[in-house]
Amino acid sequence: ASQEHLDLVRSTCPHLEEQVKNEGICCSEKQLQALSINFATPAAIFKETCPTCYFNFVKNFCDMTCMPTQADFVRVDRTEIGPGIGEHAGEEVEMVRQISYFVDEVFNNETYESCKNVQFHAMGDTI
């Protein structure tokens, strides 16, 4: 992995840093940049008030996007053909439209418990 790729992993999906160094991950710099952008709003809402909740939220999306073992917990249910982007611009490519994401019940419950009473001050309510 390039230094930029490693820096993006470190800042966006820090729990995957060792994975990158040892076995690699299956997401590009562009995908990590998109994750980082998409994590900005949740970070602003609850990263400071409940870092555990935020970490669990991030872990779900990072693992679903980047883990080389994603076939063990993600099933592609529907694809579609559409226009490619980047190096595939001008081509018709197969894209994932729908997935099933399998989460261990313990992790699911622990994530819920870590987030259930997080206060969202802008609304005066919990998330």
The first five atom37 places (N, CA, C, CB, O) and aatype in JSON, in Angstrom:
{
  "aatype": [0, 15, 5, 6, 8, 10, 3, 10, 19, 1, 15, 16, 4, 14, 8, 10, 6, 6, 5, 19, 11, 2, 6, 7, 9, 4, 4, 15, 6, 11, 5, 10, 5, 0, 10, 15, 9, 2, 13, 0, 16, 14, 0, 0, 9, 13, 11, 6, 16, 4, 14, 16, 4, 18, 13, 2, 13, 19, 11, 2, 13, 4, 3, 12, 16, 4, 12, 14, 16, 5, 0, 3, 13, 19, 1, 19, 3, 1, 16, 6, 9, 7, 14, 7, 9, 7, 6, 8, 0, 7, 6, 6, 19, 6, 12, 19, 1, 5, 9, 15, 18, 13, 19, 3, 6, 19, 13, 2, 2, 6, 16, 18, 6, 15, 4, 11, 2, 19, 5, 13, 8, 0, 12, 7, 3, 16, 9],
  "atom_mask": [
    [1, 1, 1, 1, 1],
    [1, 1, 1, 1, 1],
    [1, 1, 1, 1, 1],
    [1, 1, 1, 1, 1],
    [1, 1, 1, 1, 1],
    [1, 1, 1, 1, 1],
    [1, 1, 1, 1, 1],
    [1, 1, 1, 1, 1],
    [1, 1, 1, 1, 1],
    [1, 1, 1, 1, 1],
    [1, 1, 1, 1, 1],
    [1, 1, 1, 1, 1],
    [1, 1, 1, 1, 1],
    [1, 1, 1, 1, 1],
    [1, 1, 1, 1, 1],
    [1, 1, 1, 1, 1],
    [1, 1, 1, 1, 1],
    [1, 1, 1, 1, 1],
    [1, 1, 1, 1, 1],
    [1, 1, 1, 1, 1],
    [1, 1, 1, 1, 1],
    [1, 1, 1, 1, 1],
    [1, 1, 1, 1, 1],
    [1, 1, 1, 0, 1],
    [1, 1, 1, 1, 1],
    [1, 1, 1, 1, 1],
    [1, 1, 1, 1, 1],
    [1, 1, 1, 1, 1],
    [1, 1, 1, 1, 1],
    [1, 1, 1, 1, 1],
    [1, 1, 1, 1, 1],
    [1, 1, 1, 1, 1],
    [1, 1, 1, 1, 1],
    [1, 1, 1, 1, 1],
    [1, 1, 1, 1, 1],
    [1, 1, 1, 1, 1],
    [1, 1, 1, 1, 1],
    [1, 1, 1, 1, 1],
    [1, 1, 1, 1, 1],
    [1, 1, 1, 1, 1],
    [1, 1, 1, 1, 1],
    [1, 1, 1, 1, 1],
    [1, 1, 1, 1, 1],
    [1, 1, 1, 1, 1],
    [1, 1, 1, 1, 1],
    [1, 1, 1, 1, 1],
    [1, 1, 1, 1, 1],
    [1, 1, 1, 1, 1],
    [1, 1, 1, 1, 1],
    [1, 1, 1, 1, 1],
    [1, 1, 1, 1, 1],
    [1, 1, 1, 1, 1],
    [1, 1, 1, 1, 1],
    [1, 1, 1, 1, 1],
    [1, 1, 1, 1, 1],
    [1, 1, 1, 1, 1],
    [1, 1, 1, 1, 1],
    [1, 1, 1, 1, 1],
    [1, 1, 1, 1, 1],
    [1, 1, 1, 1, 1],
    [1, 1, 1, 1, 1],
    [1, 1, 1, 1, 1],
    [1, 1, 1, 1, 1],
    [1, 1, 1, 1, 1],
    [1, 1, 1, 1, 1],
    [1, 1, 1, 1, 1],
    [1, 1, 1, 1, 1],
    [1, 1, 1, 1, 1],
    [1, 1, 1, 1, 1],
    [1, 1, 1, 1, 1],
    [1, 1, 1, 1, 1],
    [1, 1, 1, 1, 1],
    [1, 1, 1, 1, 1],
    [1, 1, 1, 1, 1],
    [1, 1, 1, 1, 1],
    [1, 1, 1, 1, 1],
    [1, 1, 1, 1, 1],
    [1, 1, 1, 1, 1],
    [1, 1, 1, 1, 1],
    [1, 1, 1, 1, 1],
    [1, 1, 1, 1, 1],
    [1, 1, 1, 0, 1],
    [1, 1, 1, 1, 1],
    [1, 1, 1, 0, 1],
    [1, 1, 1, 1, 1],
    [1, 1, 1, 0, 1],
    [1, 1, 1, 1, 1],
    [1, 1, 1, 1, 1],
    [1, 1, 1, 1, 1],
    [1, 1, 1, 0, 1],
    [1, 1, 1, 1, 1],
    [1, 1, 1, 1, 1],
    [1, 1, 1, 1, 1],
    [1, 1, 1, 1, 1],
    [1, 1, 1, 1, 1],
    [1, 1, 1, 1, 1],
    [1, 1, 1, 1, 1],
    [1, 1, 1, 1, 1],
    [1, 1, 1, 1, 1],
    [1, 1, 1, 1, 1],
    [1, 1, 1, 1, 1],
    [1, 1, 1, 1, 1],
    [1, 1, 1, 1, 1],
    [1, 1, 1, 1, 1],
    [1, 1, 1, 1, 1],
    [1, 1, 1, 1, 1],
    [1, 1, 1, 1, 1],
    [1, 1, 1, 1, 1],
    [1, 1, 1, 1, 1],
    [1, 1, 1, 1, 1],
    [1, 1, 1, 1, 1],
    [1, 1, 1, 1, 1],
    [1, 1, 1, 1, 1],
    [1, 1, 1, 1, 1],
    [1, 1, 1, 1, 1],
    [1, 1, 1, 1, 1],
    [1, 1, 1, 1, 1],
    [1, 1, 1, 1, 1],
    [1, 1, 1, 1, 1],
    [1, 1, 1, 1, 1],
    [1, 1, 1, 1, 1],
    [1, 1, 1, 1, 1],
    [1, 1, 1, 1, 1],
    [1, 1, 1, 0, 1],
    [1, 1, 1, 1, 1],
    [1, 1, 1, 1, 1],
    [1, 1, 1, 1, 1]
  ],
  "atom_positions": [
    [[0.84, -1.19, 0.0], [0.0, 0.0, 0.0], [0.89, 1.25, 0.0], [-0.96, 0.0, 1.23], [1.95, 1.28, 0.63]],
    [[0.43, 2.26, -0.71], [1.17, 3.52, -0.73], [1.04, 4.22, 0.62], [0.68, 4.44, -1.87], [0.18, 3.86, 1.43]],
    [[1.88, 5.21, 0.85], [1.8, 5.96, 2.1], [0.46, 6.69, 2.2], [2.96, 6.97, 2.2], [-0.13, 6.78, 3.28]],
    [[-0.03, 7.22, 1.07], [-1.33, 7.91, 1.08], [-2.46, 6.95, 1.43], [-1.6, 8.57, -0.3], [-3.36, 7.3, 2.19]],
    [[-2.39, 5.73, 0.88], [-3.39, 4.72, 1.19], [-3.36, 4.38, 2.68], [-3.16, 3.44, 0.34], [-4.4, 4.32, 3.34]],
    [[-2.17, 4.17, 3.2], [-2.02, 3.87, 4.63], [-2.49, 5.02, 5.5], [-0.56, 3.54, 4.94], [-3.13, 4.79, 6.53]],
    [[-2.19, 6.25, 5.11], [-2.65, 7.42, 5.87], [-4.17, 7.51, 5.88], [-2.06, 8.71, 5.27], [-4.77, 7.84, 6.9]],
    [[-4.8, 7.2, 4.74], [-6.27, 7.22, 4.67], [-6.87, 6.14, 5.56], [-6.73, 7.02, 3.21], [-7.87, 6.37, 6.23]],
    [[-6.27, 4.96, 5.56], [-6.75, 3.89, 6.44], [-6.61, 4.33, 7.9], [-5.97, 2.57, 6.19], [-7.54, 4.16, 8.69]],
    [[-5.47, 4.87, 8.24], [-5.2, 5.3, 9.62], [-6.21, 6.35, 10.08], [-3.77, 5.87, 9.74], [-6.65, 6.32, 11.23]],
    [[-6.58, 7.26, 9.21], [-7.5, 8.33, 9.61], [-8.98, 7.95, 9.47], [-7.23, 9.57, 8.78], [-9.82, 8.47, 10.2]],
    [[-9.29, 7.05, 8.56], [-10.7, 6.72, 8.28], [-11.14, 5.43, 8.95], [-10.91, 6.61, 6.79], [-12.22, 5.37, 9.55]],
    [[-10.32, 4.4, 8.86], [-10.64, 3.08, 9.4], [-9.46, 2.57, 10.23], [-10.98, 2.07, 8.24], [-8.81, 1.6, 9.85]],
    [[-9.17, 3.23, 11.34], [-7.94, 2.92, 12.08], [-7.82, 1.47, 12.54], [-7.84, 3.81, 13.26], [-6.71, 0.96, 12.7]],
    [[-8.93, 0.81, 12.76], [-8.87, -0.59, 13.2], [-8.33, -1.52, 12.11], [-10.25, -1.06, 13.64], [-8.01, -2.67, 12.38]],
    [[-8.23, -1.02, 10.87], [-7.73, -1.84, 9.76], [-6.25, -1.61, 9.46], [-8.54, -1.55, 8.52], [-5.71, -2.19, 8.52]],
    [[-5.59, -0.77, 10.24], [-4.2, -0.44, 9.95], [-3.3, -1.68, 9.92], [-3.67, 0.54, 10.99], [-2.51, -1.83, 8.98]],
    [[-3.4, -2.54, 10.88], [-2.58, -3.76, 10.89], [-2.95, -4.68, 9.74], [-2.73, -4.51, 12.23], [-2.08, -5.35, 9.17]],
    [[-4.23, -4.73, 9.4], [-4.7, -5.55, 8.28], [-4.02, -5.11, 6.99], [-6.25, -5.44, 8.13], [-3.6, -5.94, 6.19]],
    [[-3.9, -3.81, 6.79], [-3.25, -3.27, 5.59], [-1.79, -3.72, 5.54], [-3.34, -1.73, 5.56], [-1.31, -4.17, 4.5]],
    [[-1.11, -3.58, 6.66], [0.32, -3.92, 6.72], [0.56, -5.42, 6.53], [0.91, -3.47, 8.05], [1.55, -5.81, 5.9]],
    [[-0.31, -6.25, 7.07], [-0.08, -7.7, 7.07], [-0.65, -8.4, 5.83], [-0.69, -8.3, 8.3], [0.06, -9.12, 5.14]],
    [[-1.92, -8.18, 5.56], [-2.59, -8.94, 4.51], [-3.18, -8.08, 3.41], [-3.68, -9.78, 5.11], [-3.5, -8.58, 2.33]],
    [[-3.32, -6.79, 3.67], [-3.94, -5.91, 2.69], [-5.44, -5.8, 2.88], [0.0, 0.0, 0.0], [-6.05, -6.59, 3.6]],
    [[-6.01, -4.84, 2.24], [-7.45, -4.63, 2.26], [-7.93, -4.5, 0.82], [-7.84, -3.38, 3.1], [-7.11, -4.36, -0.09]],
    [[-9.21, -4.55, 0.62], [-9.72, -4.54, -0.76], [-10.55, -3.29, -1.04], [-10.56, -5.79, -1.01], [-11.63, -3.38, -1.63]],
    [[-10.05, -2.14, -0.62], [-10.69, -0.9, -1.01], [-9.61, 0.08, -1.49], [-11.51, -0.29, 0.17], [-8.47, 0.05, -1.03]],
    [[-10.01, 0.91, -2.39], [-9.09, 1.85, -3.02], [-9.0, 3.14, -2.21], [-9.52, 2.15, -4.46], [-9.78, 3.37, -1.28]],
    [[-8.04, 3.97, -2.57], [-7.94, 5.29, -1.95], [-9.22, 6.08, -2.18], [-6.72, 6.06, -2.51], [-9.68, 6.79, -1.29]],
    [[-9.79, 5.95, -3.36], [-11.03, 6.67, -3.69], [-12.18, 6.21, -2.77], [-11.41, 6.44, -5.17], [-12.97, 7.04, -2.31]],
    [[-12.27, 4.91, -2.52], [-13.31, 4.41, -1.62], [-13.08, 4.92, -0.2], [-13.34, 2.88, -1.64], [-14.03, 5.3, 0.48]],
    [[-11.83, 4.93, 0.25], [-11.52, 5.45, 1.59], [-11.83, 6.94, 1.69], [-10.05, 5.2, 1.94], [-12.31, 7.4, 2.72]],
    [[-11.57, 7.69, 0.63], [-11.9, 9.11, 0.62], [-13.41, 9.3, 0.72], [-11.35, 9.79, -0.66], [-13.88, 10.18, 1.45]],
    [[-14.17, 8.48, 0.0], [-15.63, 8.57, 0.07], [-16.13, 8.23, 1.47], [-16.28, 7.62, -0.97], [-17.02, 8.9, 1.99]],
    [[-15.56, 7.18, 2.09], [-15.94, 6.85, 3.46], [-15.66, 8.02, 4.39], [-15.19, 5.59, 3.94], [-16.49, 8.38, 5.22]],
    [[-14.49, 8.6, 4.25], [-14.11, 9.73, 5.11], [-15.1, 10.88, 4.98], [-12.7, 10.21, 4.75], [-15.51, 11.45, 5.99]],
    [[-15.48, 11.2, 3.78], [-16.46, 12.28, 3.54], [-17.8, 11.91, 4.17], [-16.63, 12.54, 2.02], [-18.44, 12.74, 4.81]],
    [[-18.21, 10.66, 3.99], [-19.51, 10.23, 4.52], [-19.51, 10.09, 6.04], [-19.9, 8.92, 3.9], [-20.58, 10.12, 6.65]],
    [[-18.35, 9.94, 6.66], [-18.28, 9.86, 8.12], [-18.3, 11.24, 8.77], [-17.02, 9.12, 8.54], [-18.42, 11.33, 9.99]],
    [[-18.17, 12.3, 8.01], [-18.08, 13.66, 8.58], [-19.33, 14.03, 9.38], [-17.87, 14.68, 7.47], [-19.21, 14.55, 10.49]],
    [[-20.51, 13.77, 8.85], [-21.74, 14.14, 9.57], [-21.9, 13.33, 10.86], [-22.96, 13.93, 8.67], [-22.11, 13.93, 11.92]],
    [[-21.81, 11.99, 10.81], [-21.9, 11.25, 12.07], [-20.84, 11.67, 13.09], [-21.78, 9.76, 11.81], [-21.1, 11.72, 14.29]],
    [[-19.62, 11.97, 12.61], [-18.56, 12.4, 13.52], [-18.95, 13.69, 14.22], [-17.23, 12.61, 12.77], [-18.73, 13.84, 15.42]],
    [[-19.55, 14.61, 13.48], [-19.97, 15.88, 14.07], [-21.09, 15.67, 15.09], [-20.43, 16.85, 12.98], [-21.21, 16.44, 16.04]],
    [[-21.9, 14.65, 14.89], [-23.05, 14.42, 15.77], [-22.65, 13.7, 17.05], [-24.11, 13.62, 15.03], [-23.06, 14.1, 18.14]],
    [[-21.84, 12.62, 16.94], [-21.63, 11.84, 18.16], [-20.22, 11.3, 18.4], [-22.54, 10.71, 18.14], [-20.03, 10.52, 19.34]],
    [[-19.24, 11.68, 17.62], [-17.88, 11.18, 17.87], [-17.35, 11.65, 19.22], [-16.93, 11.62, 16.76], [-16.75, 10.86, 19.95]],
    [[-17.56, 12.91, 19.56], [-17.04, 13.45, 20.82], [-17.87, 13.01, 22.02], [-16.99, 14.97, 20.76], [-17.32, 12.75, 23.09]],
    [[-19.18, 12.92, 21.85], [-20.04, 12.57, 22.98], [-20.03, 11.09, 23.29], [-21.45, 13.02, 22.72], [-20.22, 10.69, 24.44]],
    [[-19.8, 10.26, 22.26], [-19.73, 8.82, 22.5], [-18.81, 8.15, 21.48], [-21.14, 8.18, 22.44], [-19.27, 7.62, 20.47]],
    [[-17.51, 8.19, 21.76], [-16.56, 7.61, 20.8], [-16.76, 6.12, 20.55], [-15.16, 7.84, 21.29], [-16.47, 5.64, 19.45]],
    [[-17.26, 5.38, 21.53], [-17.49, 3.95, 21.32], [-18.59, 3.73, 20.29], [-17.86, 3.26, 22.64], [-18.45, 2.88, 19.41]],
    [[-19.65, 4.47, 20.4], [-20.74, 4.39, 19.42], [-20.22, 4.74, 18.03], [-21.9, 5.33, 19.81], [-20.5, 4.04, 17.06]],
    [[-19.46, 5.81, 17.95], [-18.91, 6.24, 16.65], [-17.98, 5.17, 16.09], [-18.17, 7.58, 16.79], [-18.06, 4.85, 14.9]],
    [[-17.09, 4.6, 16.91], [-16.18, 3.56, 16.45], [-16.95, 2.37, 15.89], [-15.26, 3.12, 17.59], [-16.59, 1.85, 14.83]],
    [[-17.99, 1.93, 16.58], [-18.77, 0.79, 16.11], [-19.47, 1.11, 14.79], [-19.81, 0.39, 17.16], [-19.55, 0.26, 13.9]],
    [[-19.97, 2.33, 14.65], [-20.59, 2.78, 13.41], [-19.59, 2.72, 12.26], [-21.14, 4.21, 13.56], [-19.87, 2.16, 11.2]],
    [[-18.41, 3.29, 12.48], [-17.35, 3.33, 11.47], [-16.91, 1.91, 11.12], [-16.15, 4.16, 11.96], [-16.71, 1.59, 9.95]],
    [[-16.74, 1.07, 12.13], [-16.27, -0.3, 11.91], [-17.19, -1.05, 10.95], [-16.18, -1.05, 13.24], [-16.71, -1.76, 10.07]],
    [[-18.49, -0.89, 11.11], [-19.43, -1.56, 10.2], [-19.16, -1.2, 8.75], [-20.86, -1.19, 10.56], [-19.02, -2.09, 7.91]],
    [[-19.07, 0.08, 8.46], [-18.92, 0.52, 7.07], [-17.51, 0.24, 6.53], [-19.23, 2.0, 6.95], [-17.36, -0.13, 5.37]],
    [[-16.49, 0.4, 7.36], [-15.13, 0.09, 6.93], [-14.99, -1.39, 6.61], [-14.11, 0.5, 8.01], [-14.43, -1.76, 5.57]],
    [[-15.49, -2.24, 7.49], [-15.38, -3.68, 7.26], [-16.16, -4.11, 6.02], [-15.87, -4.45, 8.48], [-15.68, -4.92, 5.23]],
    [[-17.35, -3.58, 5.86], [-18.18, -3.93, 4.72], [-17.51, -3.52, 3.41], [-19.57, -3.27, 4.83], [-17.66, -4.19, 2.39]],
    [[-16.78, -2.42, 3.43], [-16.15, -1.88, 2.23], [-14.76, -2.46, 1.98], [-16.06, -0.38, 2.33], [-14.4, -2.71, 0.84]],
    [[-13.99, -2.68, 3.04], [-12.55, -2.92, 2.88], [-12.03, -4.29, 3.28], [-11.82, -1.92, 3.65], [-10.95, -4.68, 2.83]],
    [[-12.73, -5.04, 4.09], [-12.18, -6.3, 4.58], [-12.07, -7.34, 3.47], [-13.05, -6.86, 5.71], [-13.02, -7.56, 2.73]],
    [[-10.91, -7.98, 3.35], [-10.77, -9.0, 2.32], [-11.64, -10.24, 2.58], [-9.32, -9.42, 2.22], [-11.86, -11.05, 1.68]],
    [[-12.14, -10.38, 3.79], [-13.01, -11.51, 4.14], [-14.49, -11.13, 4.05], [-12.7, -12.02, 5.54], [-15.34, -11.81, 4.61]],
    [[-14.79, -10.04, 3.34], [-16.17, -9.57, 3.3], [-17.14, -10.62, 2.76], [-16.26, -8.31, 2.46], [-18.33, -10.56, 3.08]],
    [[-16.69, -11.56, 1.96], [-17.57, -12.61, 1.45], [-18.11, -13.48, 2.59], [-16.81, -13.49, 0.44], [-19.11, -14.18, 2.41]],
    [[-17.46, -13.42, 3.75], [-17.94, -14.18, 4.91], [-19.15, -13.52, 5.57], [-16.83, -14.34, 5.93], [-19.88, -14.17, 6.31]],
    [[-19.38, -12.23, 5.31], [-20.48, -11.53, 5.99], [-21.28, -10.59, 5.1], [-19.95, -10.76, 7.14], [-22.19, -9.92, 5.57]],
    [[-20.95, -10.53, 3.81], [-21.71, -9.73, 2.86], [-22.09, -10.63, 1.7], [-20.89, -8.48, 2.37], [-21.25, -11.34, 1.15]],
    [[-23.37, -10.61, 1.34], [-23.85, -11.37, 0.19], [-24.45, -10.38, -0.82], [-24.91, -12.45, 0.62], [-25.29, -9.56, -0.46]],
    [[-24.01, -10.47, -2.04], [-24.58, -9.63, -3.1], [-25.9, -10.26, -3.52], [-23.6, -9.48, -4.32], [-25.93, -11.41, -3.95]],
    [[-26.99, -9.51, -3.38], [-28.32, -10.02, -3.71], [-28.8, -9.55, -5.09], [-29.3, -9.59, -2.66], [-29.61, -10.23, -5.73]],
    [[-28.31, -8.39, -5.53], [-28.76, -7.89, -6.83], [-27.7, -6.97, -7.42], [-30.12, -7.14, -6.7], [-27.1, -6.16, -6.72]],
    [[-27.49, -7.13, -8.7], [-26.57, -6.25, -9.42], [-27.33, -5.6, -10.57], [-25.32, -7.04, -9.94], [-28.45, -6.0, -10.9]],
    [[-26.71, -4.6, -11.17], [-27.28, -3.98, -12.37], [-26.13, -3.48, -13.23], [-28.24, -2.81, -12.0], [-25.01, -3.3, -12.76]],
    [[-26.43, -3.27, -14.48], [-25.44, -2.76, -15.42], [-25.64, -1.25, -15.53], [-25.58, -3.45, -16.83], [-26.77, -0.77, -15.64]],
    [[-24.53, -0.52, -15.48], [-24.61, 0.93, -15.56], [-23.3, 1.52, -16.03], [0.0, 0.0, 0.0], [-22.34, 0.79, -16.28]],
    [[-23.26, 2.82, -16.16], [-22.06, 3.48, -16.68], [-20.91, 3.45, -15.67], [-22.37, 4.93, -17.05], [-21.09, 3.72, -14.49]],
    [[-19.74, 3.11, -16.17], [-18.55, 3.09, -15.33], [-18.02, 4.49, -15.1], [0.0, 0.0, 0.0], [-18.37, 5.43, -15.82]],
    [[-17.19, 4.62, -14.09], [-16.54, 5.9, -13.79], [-15.03, 5.68, -13.71], [-17.08, 6.52, -12.46], [-14.57, 4.54, -13.69]],
    [[-14.28, 6.76, -13.67], [-12.82, 6.65, -13.54], [-12.24, 5.88, -14.7], [0.0, 0.0, 0.0], [-12.49, 6.2, -15.86]],
    [[-11.45, 4.86, -14.39], [-10.8, 4.08, -15.43], [-11.79, 3.28, -16.28], [-9.8, 3.14, -14.82], [-11.42, 2.75, -17.33]],
    [[-13.04, 3.18, -15.84], [-14.07, 2.47, -16.58], [-15.07, 3.41, -17.25], [-14.81, 1.52, -15.66], [-16.12, 2.97, -17.73]],
    [[-14.75, 4.69, -17.28], [-15.63, 5.67, -17.94], [-15.85, 5.26, -19.39], [-15.03, 7.12, -17.85], [-14.92, 4.83, -20.08]],
    [[-17.08, 5.4, -19.85], [-17.42, 5.04, -21.22], [-17.76, 3.57, -21.4], [0.0, 0.0, 0.0], [-18.13, 3.14, -22.5]],
    [[-17.64, 2.8, -20.33], [-17.96, 1.38, -20.38], [-19.25, 1.12, -19.6], [-16.8, 0.53, -19.81], [-19.62, 1.89, -18.71]],
    [[-19.91, 0.04, -19.94], [-21.01, -0.46, -19.14], [-20.42, -1.49, -18.18], [-22.16, -1.08, -20.04], [-19.74, -2.41, -18.62]],
    [[-20.68, -1.34, -16.89], [-20.09, -2.23, -15.89], [-21.17, -2.79, -14.97], [-19.03, -1.49, -15.06], [-22.24, -2.2, -14.8]],
    [[-20.88, -3.94, -14.39], [-21.79, -4.53, -13.4], [-21.54, -3.85, -12.06], [-21.59, -6.08, -13.3], [-20.39, -3.73, -11.62]],
    [[-22.61, -3.42, -11.42], [-22.53, -2.73, -10.12], [-23.44, -3.42, -9.12], [-22.91, -1.23, -10.26], [-24.48, -3.98, -9.49]],
    [[-23.05, -3.39, -7.87], [-23.87, -3.96, -6.8], [-25.02, -3.0, -6.5], [-23.02, -4.23, -5.51], [-24.8, -1.81, -6.28]],
    [[-26.21, -3.51, -6.5], [-27.41, -2.72, -6.21], [-27.97, -3.01, -4.82], [-28.48, -2.99, -7.27], [-28.52, -2.12, -4.16]],
    [[-27.82, -4.27, -4.37], [-28.4, -4.66, -3.09], [-27.55, -5.75, -2.46], [-29.87, -5.13, -3.26], [-27.09, -6.67, -3.14]],
    [[-27.35, -5.65, -1.14], [-26.6, -6.67, -0.4], [-27.37, -7.09, 0.84], [-25.21, -6.14, -0.02], [-28.29, -6.4, 1.29]],
    [[-26.98, -8.22, 1.38], [-27.36, -8.62, 2.74], [-26.08, -8.59, 3.55], [-28.06, -10.05, 2.77], [-25.04, -9.08, 3.11]],
    [[-26.16, -8.0, 4.73], [-24.99, -7.81, 5.59], [-25.26, -8.58, 6.87], [-24.72, -6.29, 5.88], [-26.21, -8.29, 7.59]],
    [[-24.42, -9.57, 7.16], [-24.6, -10.44, 8.31], [-23.7, -9.98, 9.45], [-24.31, -11.91, 7.93], [-22.48, -9.87, 9.29]],
    [[-24.32, -9.72, 10.6], [-23.6, -9.21, 11.76], [-23.83, -10.17, 12.92], [-24.06, -7.76, 12.13], [-24.95, -10.62, 13.15]],
    [[-22.76, -10.46, 13.63], [-22.86, -11.3, 14.8], [-23.8, -10.66, 15.81], [-21.47, -11.54, 15.43], [-23.76, -9.44, 16.03]],
    [[-24.64, -11.46, 16.42], [-25.63, -10.94, 17.36], [-24.97, -10.2, 18.53], [-26.49, -12.07, 17.89], [-25.5, -9.18, 18.99]],
    [[-23.84, -10.69, 19.01], [-23.14, -10.04, 20.11], [-22.69, -8.64, 19.69], [-21.92, -10.88, 20.57], [-22.93, -7.67, 20.41]],
    [[-22.04, -8.53, 18.52], [-21.6, -7.22, 18.04], [-22.81, -6.31, 17.82], [-20.8, -7.36, 16.73], [-22.76, -5.13, 18.17]],
    [[-23.87, -6.83, 17.25], [-25.07, -6.04, 17.02], [-25.62, -5.49, 18.34], [-26.14, -6.89, 16.32], [-25.94, -4.3, 18.43]],
    [[-25.72, -6.34, 19.35], [-26.24, -5.9, 20.64], [-25.3, -4.9, 21.33], [-26.47, -7.1, 21.55], [-25.75, -3.92, 21.91]],
    [[-23.99, -5.17, 21.25], [-23.03, -4.25, 21.87], [-23.03, -2.89, 21.18], [-21.63, -4.86, 21.83], [-22.9, -1.86, 21.83]],
    [[-23.19, -2.89, 19.86], [-23.27, -1.62, 19.13], [-24.52, -0.86, 19.55], [-23.28, -1.87, 17.6], [-24.46, 0.34, 19.82]],
    [[-25.64, -1.55, 19.61], [-26.88, -0.91, 20.05], [-26.72, -0.33, 21.46], [-28.05, -1.91, 20.02], [-27.08, 0.82, 21.72]],
    [[-26.17, -1.13, 22.37], [-26.0, -0.67, 23.75], [-25.07, 0.54, 23.83], [-25.46, -1.81, 24.62], [-25.28, 1.42, 24.66]],
    [[-24.05, 0.59, 22.97], [-23.1, 1.71, 23.01], [-23.71, 2.99, 22.47], [-21.85, 1.36, 22.22], [-23.19, 4.08, 22.72]],
    [[-24.81, 2.88, 21.73], [-25.39, 4.06, 21.08], [-26.78, 4.45, 21.58], [-25.45, 3.82, 19.61], [-27.24, 5.56, 21.29]],
    [[-27.45, 3.59, 22.3], [-28.87, 3.8, 22.57], [-29.2, 5.07, 23.34], [-29.41, 2.65, 23.32], [-30.3, 5.6, 23.18]],
    [[-28.31, 5.57, 24.16], [-28.61, 6.77, 24.94], [-27.74, 7.97, 24.58], [-28.47, 6.48, 26.41], [-27.62, 8.91, 25.36]],
    [[-27.13, 7.92, 23.4], [-26.28, 9.03, 22.97], [-27.16, 10.25, 22.7], [-25.45, 8.65, 21.71], [-28.13, 10.18, 21.94]],
    [[-26.81, 11.34, 23.33], [-27.61, 12.56, 23.18], [-27.22, 13.31, 21.89], [-27.41, 13.48, 24.42], [-26.04, 13.49, 21.58]],
    [[-28.23, 13.73, 21.17], [-28.05, 14.57, 19.99], [-28.59, 15.94, 20.37], [-28.78, 13.97, 18.7], [-29.78, 16.21, 20.24]],
    [[-27.69, 16.79, 20.84], [-28.07, 18.05, 21.46], [-28.84, 18.98, 20.52], [-26.85, 18.76, 21.96], [-29.7, 19.73, 20.98]],
    [[-28.56, 18.95, 19.26], [-29.24, 19.85, 18.31], [-30.73, 19.57, 18.29], [-28.65, 19.7, 16.9], [-31.53, 20.47, 18.01]],
    [[-31.12, 18.32, 18.57], [-32.54, 17.98, 18.58], [-33.07, 17.82, 20.0], [-32.76, 16.7, 17.8], [-34.28, 17.66, 20.2]],
    [[-32.17, 17.86, 20.98], [-32.6, 17.67, 22.36], [-33.13, 16.28, 22.61], [0.0, 0.0, 0.0], [-34.04, 16.08, 23.42]],
    [[-32.57, 15.29, 21.91], [-33.07, 13.93, 21.99], [-31.9, 12.96, 21.83], [-34.17, 13.67, 20.91], [-30.76, 13.36, 21.61]],
    [[-32.2, 11.67, 21.95], [-31.19, 10.65, 21.7], [-31.2, 10.27, 20.22], [-31.42, 9.4, 22.6], [-32.18, 10.48, 19.51]],
    [[-30.09, 9.69, 19.8], [-29.98, 9.27, 18.39], [-30.84, 8.06, 18.18], [-28.5, 8.96, 18.01], [-30.9, 7.53, 17.06]]
  ]
}
